Amino acid sequence: MTTIAWVDGGLVNPDGKHISALDHGFVVGDGVFETCELLDGEPFALTRHLARLDSSAVGLGITPPDDTLVRAAVAEVAAAWNLAEPGVVARLRITWTAGLGPLGSDRLGGPGTLVVAASAVAHHGETTVHVVPWTRNERGALAGLKTTSYGENARALARARAHGAGEAIFGNTRGELCEGTGTNVFLEDSDGLLTPPLSSGALAGVTRALVLEWAAGAGIPVREETVPLSAIHTARHVALTSSTRGITPVAAVDGDAREAGPLTLAMGELFPVKQRENLDP
Protein backbone atom coordinates (compact mmCIF):
# COMPACT_ATOMS: atom_id res chain seq x y z
CA MET A 1 0.00 0.00 0.00
CA THR A 2 1.37 3.39 -1.00
CA THR A 3 1.97 5.81 1.86
CA ILE A 4 3.31 9.33 1.53
CA ALA A 5 4.77 10.87 4.69
CA TRP A 6 6.09 14.30 5.68
CA VAL A 7 7.83 14.74 9.03
CA ASP A 8 9.11 18.02 10.48
CA GLY A 9 10.27 19.68 7.31
CA GLY A 10 10.05 17.34 4.36
CA LEU A 11 8.97 14.11 2.72
CA VAL A 12 10.47 10.96 4.23
CA ASN A 13 10.45 7.21 3.76
CA PRO A 14 7.33 6.20 5.72
CA ASP A 15 9.07 3.00 6.86
CA GLY A 16 12.03 4.91 8.31
CA LYS A 17 12.66 6.06 11.88
CA HIS A 18 11.76 9.74 12.22
CA ILE A 19 10.11 10.36 15.61
CA SER A 20 12.10 10.62 18.83
CA ALA A 21 11.47 8.06 21.54
CA LEU A 22 10.96 11.10 23.79
CA ASP A 23 8.25 12.71 21.68
CA HIS A 24 5.37 13.37 24.06
CA GLY A 25 2.87 12.30 21.42
CA PHE A 26 4.44 8.85 21.54
CA VAL A 27 5.16 8.73 25.28
CA VAL A 28 1.77 9.81 26.65
CA GLY A 29 -0.43 10.53 23.61
CA ASP A 30 0.04 14.27 24.09
CA GLY A 31 -1.06 15.47 20.68
CA VAL A 32 -3.95 16.21 18.34
CA PHE A 33 -4.80 15.19 14.81
CA GLU A 34 -7.18 15.58 11.89
CA THR A 35 -8.18 13.26 9.06
CA CYS A 36 -9.61 14.44 5.76
CA GLU A 37 -9.94 13.11 2.24
CA LEU A 38 -7.81 13.93 -0.77
CA LEU A 39 -10.34 14.24 -3.60
CA ASP A 40 -8.87 14.68 -7.07
CA GLY A 41 -5.62 15.37 -5.29
CA GLU A 42 -7.03 18.20 -3.15
CA PRO A 43 -7.81 18.09 0.59
CA PHE A 44 -11.51 18.35 1.34
CA ALA A 45 -12.69 20.88 3.94
CA LEU A 46 -9.10 21.65 4.94
CA THR A 47 -9.93 25.01 6.52
CA ARG A 48 -12.53 23.41 8.81
CA HIS A 49 -10.14 20.63 9.75
CA LEU A 50 -7.30 23.04 10.55
CA ALA A 51 -9.64 25.16 12.66
CA ARG A 52 -10.58 22.08 14.67
CA LEU A 53 -6.90 21.06 14.93
CA ASP A 54 -6.15 24.45 16.49
CA SER A 55 -9.17 24.18 18.79
CA SER A 56 -8.12 20.72 19.95
CA ALA A 57 -4.55 21.92 20.57
CA VAL A 58 -5.78 24.87 22.65
CA GLY A 59 -8.14 22.57 24.54
CA LEU A 60 -5.26 20.20 25.25
CA GLY A 61 -3.09 23.10 26.41
CA ILE A 62 -0.44 22.97 23.69
CA THR A 63 0.51 25.66 21.19
CA PRO A 64 -1.24 25.13 17.82
CA PRO A 65 0.91 24.59 14.73
CA ASP A 66 1.63 27.36 12.25
CA ASP A 67 -1.19 27.36 9.68
CA THR A 68 1.11 28.25 6.78
CA LEU A 69 3.49 25.42 7.64
CA VAL A 70 0.69 22.86 7.87
CA ARG A 71 -0.82 23.95 4.57
CA ALA A 72 2.58 23.77 2.87
CA ALA A 73 3.14 20.24 4.23
CA VAL A 74 -0.33 19.18 3.09
CA ALA A 75 0.33 20.57 -0.39
CA GLU A 76 3.64 18.69 -0.59
CA VAL A 77 2.04 15.41 0.47
CA ALA A 78 -0.88 15.93 -1.93
CA ALA A 79 1.46 16.59 -4.85
CA ALA A 80 3.48 13.47 -4.07
CA TRP A 81 0.28 11.43 -3.76
CA ASN A 82 -0.95 12.64 -7.14
CA LEU A 83 2.28 11.49 -8.75
CA ALA A 84 2.19 8.09 -7.04
CA GLU A 85 -1.56 7.35 -7.16
CA PRO A 86 -3.29 9.74 -9.60
CA GLY A 87 -7.07 9.73 -9.27
CA VAL A 88 -7.09 7.57 -6.12
CA VAL A 89 -8.95 8.98 -3.10
CA ALA A 90 -6.66 9.16 -0.09
CA ARG A 91 -6.96 9.51 3.65
CA LEU A 92 -4.85 12.49 4.73
CA ARG A 93 -3.83 12.61 8.38
CA ILE A 94 -2.31 15.67 10.06
CA THR A 95 -0.75 15.00 13.47
CA TRP A 96 0.64 17.63 15.83
CA THR A 97 2.24 16.68 19.14
CA ALA A 98 3.65 18.60 22.11
CA GLY A 99 7.16 17.69 20.93
CA LEU A 100 9.96 16.37 23.10
CA GLY A 101 9.11 15.66 26.72
CA PRO A 102 10.10 13.56 29.72
CA LEU A 103 9.07 9.95 30.32
CA GLY A 104 6.00 11.18 32.18
CA SER A 105 3.14 13.65 31.92
CA ASP A 106 5.06 16.89 32.44
CA ARG A 107 5.80 19.00 29.36
CA LEU A 108 9.02 20.73 28.37
CA GLY A 109 7.26 23.45 26.38
CA GLY A 110 9.52 23.14 23.35
CA PRO A 111 8.52 23.11 19.66
CA GLY A 112 5.92 20.60 18.58
CA THR A 113 6.22 17.79 16.03
CA LEU A 114 4.26 17.89 12.77
CA VAL A 115 3.53 14.78 10.72
CA VAL A 116 1.37 14.67 7.58
CA ALA A 117 0.70 11.36 5.84
CA ALA A 118 -1.56 9.97 3.13
CA SER A 119 -2.68 6.47 2.16
CA ALA A 120 -5.57 5.01 0.20
CA VAL A 121 -9.03 5.14 1.78
CA ALA A 122 -10.22 1.68 2.74
CA HIS A 123 -13.64 0.66 1.46
CA HIS A 124 -15.96 0.51 4.48
CA GLY A 125 -18.50 -1.79 2.87
CA GLU A 126 -21.69 -2.56 4.76
CA THR A 127 -21.66 -0.70 8.07
CA THR A 128 -22.63 -2.58 11.23
CA VAL A 129 -22.21 -1.40 14.82
CA HIS A 130 -21.82 -2.82 18.31
CA VAL A 131 -22.72 -0.85 21.44
CA VAL A 132 -19.86 -1.20 23.92
CA PRO A 133 -20.25 -1.29 27.73
CA TRP A 134 -17.86 1.64 28.30
CA THR A 135 -18.81 5.31 28.40
CA ARG A 136 -17.58 8.62 27.07
CA ASN A 137 -17.04 11.11 29.88
CA GLU A 138 -18.80 14.24 28.67
CA ARG A 139 -17.15 16.19 31.51
CA GLY A 140 -13.64 14.82 30.97
CA ALA A 141 -10.59 16.91 30.13
CA LEU A 142 -10.50 15.53 26.57
CA ALA A 143 -14.25 15.72 25.83
CA GLY A 144 -14.80 17.14 22.38
CA LEU A 145 -11.08 17.19 21.52
CA LYS A 146 -9.56 15.12 18.72
CA THR A 147 -6.42 13.92 20.49
CA THR A 148 -3.96 11.14 19.77
CA SER A 149 -4.98 9.43 23.04
CA TYR A 150 -6.92 6.74 21.20
CA GLY A 151 -6.35 3.69 23.39
CA GLU A 152 -9.99 3.76 24.49
CA ASN A 153 -11.14 3.76 20.87
CA ALA A 154 -8.76 0.98 19.87
CA ARG A 155 -10.06 -1.20 22.71
CA ALA A 156 -13.69 -0.50 21.81
CA LEU A 157 -13.16 -1.12 18.09
CA ALA A 158 -11.42 -4.43 18.82
CA ARG A 159 -14.44 -5.49 20.85
CA ALA A 160 -16.76 -4.46 18.02
CA ARG A 161 -14.71 -6.52 15.55
CA ALA A 162 -14.89 -9.50 17.91
CA HIS A 163 -18.69 -9.15 17.82
CA GLY A 164 -18.73 -9.08 14.02
CA ALA A 165 -19.28 -5.32 13.71
CA GLY A 166 -17.32 -2.62 11.96
CA GLU A 167 -17.75 0.23 14.46
CA ALA A 168 -18.26 0.64 18.20
CA ILE A 169 -20.85 2.99 19.70
CA PHE A 170 -20.49 4.76 23.06
CA GLY A 171 -23.02 6.17 25.44
CA ASN A 172 -21.98 8.83 27.95
CA THR A 173 -22.01 8.85 31.74
CA ARG A 174 -25.63 10.08 31.72
CA GLY A 175 -26.79 7.10 29.68
CA GLU A 176 -27.24 9.16 26.50
CA LEU A 177 -26.25 8.23 22.95
CA CYS A 178 -22.88 9.80 22.18
CA GLU A 179 -20.68 8.70 19.23
CA GLY A 180 -18.56 6.00 17.61
CA THR A 181 -14.78 5.56 17.80
CA GLY A 182 -14.28 7.68 14.69
CA THR A 183 -17.82 8.54 13.68
CA ASN A 184 -20.84 10.60 14.62
CA VAL A 185 -24.23 8.90 14.88
CA PHE A 186 -27.46 9.94 13.18
CA LEU A 187 -30.88 8.40 13.73
CA GLU A 188 -33.83 8.87 11.40
CA ASP A 189 -37.43 9.05 12.57
CA SER A 190 -40.71 10.44 11.26
CA ASP A 191 -39.55 13.97 12.11
CA GLY A 192 -36.27 13.74 10.17
CA LEU A 193 -32.61 13.12 10.90
CA LEU A 194 -31.25 13.69 14.40
CA THR A 195 -27.82 13.54 15.99
CA PRO A 196 -26.74 13.92 19.63
CA PRO A 197 -25.72 17.47 20.62
CA LEU A 198 -22.08 18.25 21.37
CA SER A 199 -23.02 18.49 25.05
CA SER A 200 -23.21 14.68 24.94
CA GLY A 201 -19.41 14.63 24.73
CA ALA A 202 -19.38 13.79 21.03
CA LEU A 203 -16.66 15.20 18.81
CA ALA A 204 -17.73 18.11 16.61
CA GLY A 205 -17.26 16.12 13.41
CA VAL A 206 -16.63 18.11 10.23
CA THR A 207 -18.85 15.77 8.22
CA ARG A 208 -21.50 15.94 10.96
CA ALA A 209 -21.52 19.74 10.67
CA LEU A 210 -21.75 19.62 6.88
CA VAL A 211 -24.64 17.14 7.01
CA LEU A 212 -26.48 19.47 9.40
CA GLU A 213 -25.86 22.46 7.13
CA TRP A 214 -26.43 20.82 3.75
CA ALA A 215 -29.50 18.86 4.85
CA ALA A 216 -31.14 22.02 6.20
CA GLY A 217 -30.27 23.86 2.99
CA ALA A 218 -31.86 21.10 0.91
CA GLY A 219 -35.05 21.03 2.96
CA ILE A 220 -34.23 17.72 4.67
CA PRO A 221 -35.44 17.93 8.30
CA VAL A 222 -32.46 17.64 10.65
CA ARG A 223 -31.88 18.44 14.31
CA GLU A 224 -29.63 17.94 17.31
CA GLU A 225 -31.40 16.14 20.14
CA THR A 226 -30.45 14.35 23.34
CA VAL A 227 -31.64 10.74 23.27
CA PRO A 228 -31.00 7.75 25.55
CA LEU A 229 -28.41 5.21 24.46
CA SER A 230 -31.25 2.71 24.08
CA ALA A 231 -32.58 4.79 21.16
CA ILE A 232 -30.02 3.20 18.85
CA HIS A 233 -31.58 -0.19 19.57
CA THR A 234 -35.13 0.96 18.90
CA ALA A 235 -34.51 3.29 15.94
CA ARG A 236 -35.56 1.85 12.59
CA HIS A 237 -32.91 3.82 10.69
CA VAL A 238 -29.34 4.53 11.87
CA ALA A 239 -26.45 6.17 10.04
CA LEU A 240 -22.81 7.11 10.65
CA THR A 241 -20.82 10.09 9.41
CA SER A 242 -17.06 10.56 9.13
CA SER A 243 -14.51 12.24 6.90
CA THR A 244 -13.80 9.08 4.91
CA ARG A 245 -17.33 7.72 4.60
CA GLY A 246 -19.63 10.75 4.24
CA ILE A 247 -22.98 9.58 5.58
CA THR A 248 -23.53 5.81 5.52
CA PRO A 249 -26.59 3.76 6.57
CA VAL A 250 -26.07 1.21 9.33
CA ALA A 251 -27.15 -2.29 8.30
CA ALA A 252 -27.25 -3.82 11.79
CA VAL A 253 -27.04 -2.81 15.46
CA ASP A 254 -25.72 -5.59 17.69
CA GLY A 255 -26.78 -8.09 15.05
CA ASP A 256 -30.30 -6.71 14.58
CA ALA A 257 -30.91 -5.67 10.96
CA ARG A 258 -31.73 -2.08 10.08
CA GLU A 259 -33.11 -0.52 6.91
CA ALA A 260 -31.52 2.46 5.21
CA GLY A 261 -33.77 5.45 5.84
CA PRO A 262 -35.03 7.50 2.88
CA LEU A 263 -33.64 10.75 4.26
CA THR A 264 -30.29 9.08 4.94
CA LEU A 265 -30.20 7.84 1.34
CA ALA A 266 -31.16 11.29 0.05
CA MET A 267 -28.38 12.88 2.09
CA GLY A 268 -25.99 10.17 0.91
CA GLU A 269 -26.66 11.20 -2.69
CA LEU A 270 -26.44 14.92 -1.96
CA PHE A 271 -23.21 14.81 0.06
CA PRO A 272 -20.75 13.88 -2.74
CA VAL A 273 -22.42 16.38 -5.08
CA LYS A 274 -21.90 19.18 -2.55
CA GLN A 275 -18.32 18.03 -1.98
CA ARG A 276 -17.45 18.45 -5.65
CA GLU A 277 -19.11 21.86 -5.78
CA ASN A 278 -16.74 23.25 -3.17
CA LEU A 279 -13.70 21.37 -1.87
CA ASP A 280 -13.23 23.82 1.01
CA PRO A 281 -16.74 24.63 2.25
C-alpha positions in Angstrom: 0.0 0.0 0.0 1.4 3.4 -1.0 2.0 5.8 1.9 3.3 9.3 1.5 4.8 10.9 4.7 6.1 14.3 5.7 7.8 14.7 9.0 9.1 18.0 10.5 10.3 19.7 7.3 10.1 17.3 4.4 9.0 14.1 2.7 10.5 11.0 4.2 10.5 7.2 3.8 7.3 6.2 5.7 9.1 3.0 6.9 12.0 4.9 8.3 12.7 6.1 11.9 11.8 9.7 12.2 10.1 10.4 15.6 12.1 10.6 18.8 11.5 8.1 21.5 11.0 11.1 23.8 8.2 12.7 21.7 5.4 13.4 24.1 2.9 12.3 21.4 4.4 8.8 21.5 5.2 8.7 25.3 1.8 9.8 26.6 -0.4 10.5 23.6 0.0 14.3 24.1 -1.1 15.5 20.7 -3.9 16.2 18.3 -4.8 15.2 14.8 -7.2 15.6 11.9 -8.2 13.3 9.1 -9.6 14.4 5.8 -9.9 13.1 2.2 -7.8 13.9 -0.8 -10.3 14.2 -3.6 -8.9 14.7 -7.1 -5.6 15.4 -5.3 -7.0 18.2 -3.1 -7.8 18.1 0.6 -11.5 18.3 1.3 -12.7 20.9 3.9 -9.1 21.6 4.9 -9.9 25.0 6.5 -12.5 23.4 8.8 -10.1 20.6 9.8 -7.3 23.0 10.6 -9.6 25.2 12.7 -10.6 22.1 14.7 -6.9 21.1 14.9 -6.2 24.5 16.5 -9.2 24.2 18.8 -8.1 20.7 19.9 -4.6 21.9 20.6 -5.8 24.9 22.6 -8.1 22.6 24.5 -5.3 20.2 25.2 -3.1 23.1 26.4 -0.4 23.0 23.7 0.5 25.7 21.2 -1.2 25.1 17.8 0.9 24.6 14.7 1.6 27.4 12.3 -1.2 27.4 9.7 1.1 28.3 6.8 3.5 25.4 7.6 0.7 22.9 7.9 -0.8 23.9 4.6 2.6 23.8 2.9 3.1 20.2 4.2 -0.3 19.2 3.1 0.3 20.6 -0.4 3.6 18.7 -0.6 2.0 15.4 0.5 -0.9 15.9 -1.9 1.5 16.6 -4.9 3.5 13.5 -4.1 0.3 11.4 -3.8 -1.0 12.6 -7.1 2.3 11.5 -8.7 2.2 8.1 -7.0 -1.6 7.3 -7.2 -3.3 9.7 -9.6 -7.1 9.7 -9.3 -7.1 7.6 -6.1 -9.0 9.0 -3.1 -6.7 9.2 -0.1 -7.0 9.5 3.7 -4.8 12.5 4.7 -3.8 12.6 8.4 -2.3 15.7 10.1 -0.8 15.0 13.5 0.6 17.6 15.8 2.2 16.7 19.1 3.7 18.6 22.1 7.2 17.7 20.9 10.0 16.4 23.1 9.1 15.7 26.7 10.1 13.6 29.7 9.1 9.9 30.3 6.0 11.2 32.2 3.1 13.6 31.9 5.1 16.9 32.4 5.8 19.0 29.4 9.0 20.7 28.4 7.3 23.5 26.4 9.5 23.1 23.3 8.5 23.1 19.7 5.9 20.6 18.6 6.2 17.8 16.0 4.3 17.9 12.8 3.5 14.8 10.7 1.4 14.7 7.6 0.7 11.4 5.8 -1.6 10.0 3.1 -2.7 6.5 2.2 -5.6 5.0 0.2 -9.0 5.1 1.8 -10.2 1.7 2.7 -13.6 0.7 1.5 -16.0 0.5 4.5 -18.5 -1.8 2.9 -21.7 -2.6 4.8 -21.7 -0.7 8.1 -22.6 -2.6 11.2 -22.2 -1.4 14.8 -21.8 -2.8 18.3 -22.7 -0.8 21.4 -19.9 -1.2 23.9 -20.2 -1.3 27.7 -17.9 1.6 28.3 -18.8 5.3 28.4 -17.6 8.6 27.1 -17.0 11.1 29.9 -18.8 14.2 28.7 -17.2 16.2 31.5 -13.6 14.8 31.0 -10.6 16.9 30.1 -10.5 15.5 26.6 -14.2 15.7 25.8 -14.8 17.1 22.4 -11.1 17.2 21.5 -9.6 15.1 18.7 -6.4 13.9 20.5 -4.0 11.1 19.8 -5.0 9.4 23.0 -6.9 6.7 21.2 -6.4 3.7 23.4 -10.0 3.8 24.5 -11.1 3.8 20.9 -8.8 1.0 19.9 -10.1 -1.2 22.7 -13.7 -0.5 21.8 -13.2 -1.1 18.1 -11.4 -4.4 18.8 -14.4 -5.5 20.9 -16.8 -4.5 18.0 -14.7 -6.5 15.5 -14.9 -9.5 17.9 -18.7 -9.2 17.8 -18.7 -9.1 14.0 -19.3 -5.3 13.7 -17.3 -2.6 12.0 -17.7 0.2 14.5 -18.3 0.6 18.2 -20.9 3.0 19.7 -20.5 4.8 23.1 -23.0 6.2 25.4 -22.0 8.8 27.9 -22.0 8.8 31.7 -25.6 10.1 31.7 -26.8 7.1 29.7 -27.2 9.2 26.5 -26.2 8.2 23.0 -22.9 9.8 22.2 -20.7 8.7 19.2 -18.6 6.0 17.6 -14.8 5.6 17.8 -14.3 7.7 14.7 -17.8 8.5 13.7 -20.8 10.6 14.6 -24.2 8.9 14.9 -27.5 9.9 13.2 -30.9 8.4 13.7 -33.8 8.9 11.4 -37.4 9.1 12.6 -40.7 10.4 11.3 -39.6 14.0 12.1 -36.3 13.7 10.2 -32.6 13.1 10.9 -31.3 13.7 14.4 -27.8 13.5 16.0 -26.7 13.9 19.6 -25.7 17.5 20.6 -22.1 18.3 21.4 -23.0 18.5 25.1 -23.2 14.7 24.9 -19.4 14.6 24.7 -19.4 13.8 21.0 -16.7 15.2 18.8 -17.7 18.1 16.6 -17.3 16.1 13.4 -16.6 18.1 10.2 -18.8 15.8 8.2 -21.5 15.9 11.0 -21.5 19.7 10.7 -21.7 19.6 6.9 -24.6 17.1 7.0 -26.5 19.5 9.4 -25.9 22.5 7.1 -26.4 20.8 3.8 -29.5 18.9 4.9 -31.1 22.0 6.2 -30.3 23.9 3.0 -31.9 21.1 0.9 -35.1 21.0 3.0 -34.2 17.7 4.7 -35.4 17.9 8.3 -32.5 17.6 10.6 -31.9 18.4 14.3 -29.6 17.9 17.3 -31.4 16.1 20.1 -30.4 14.3 23.3 -31.6 10.7 23.3 -31.0 7.8 25.5 -28.4 5.2 24.5 -31.2 2.7 24.1 -32.6 4.8 21.2 -30.0 3.2 18.8 -31.6 -0.2 19.6 -35.1 1.0 18.9 -34.5 3.3 15.9 -35.6 1.9 12.6 -32.9 3.8 10.7 -29.3 4.5 11.9 -26.4 6.2 10.0 -22.8 7.1 10.6 -20.8 10.1 9.4 -17.1 10.6 9.1 -14.5 12.2 6.9 -13.8 9.1 4.9 -17.3 7.7 4.6 -19.6 10.7 4.2 -23.0 9.6 5.6 -23.5 5.8 5.5 -26.6 3.8 6.6 -26.1 1.2 9.3 -27.2 -2.3 8.3 -27.2 -3.8 11.8 -27.0 -2.8 15.5 -25.7 -5.6 17.7 -26.8 -8.1 15.0 -30.3 -6.7 14.6 -30.9 -5.7 11.0 -31.7 -2.1 10.1 -33.1 -0.5 6.9 -31.5 2.5 5.2 -33.8 5.5 5.8 -35.0 7.5 2.9 -33.6 10.8 4.3 -30.3 9.1 4.9 -30.2 7.8 1.3 -31.2 11.3 0.1 -28.4 12.9 2.1 -26.0 10.2 0.9 -26.7 11.2 -2.7 -26.4 14.9 -2.0 -23.2 14.8 0.1 -20.8 13.9 -2.7 -22.4 16.4 -5.1 -21.9 19.2 -2.5 -18.3 18.0 -2.0 -17.5 18.5 -5.7 -19.1 21.9 -5.8 -16.7 23.3 -3.2 -13.7 21.4 -1.9 -13.2 23.8 1.0 -16.7 24.6 2.3 
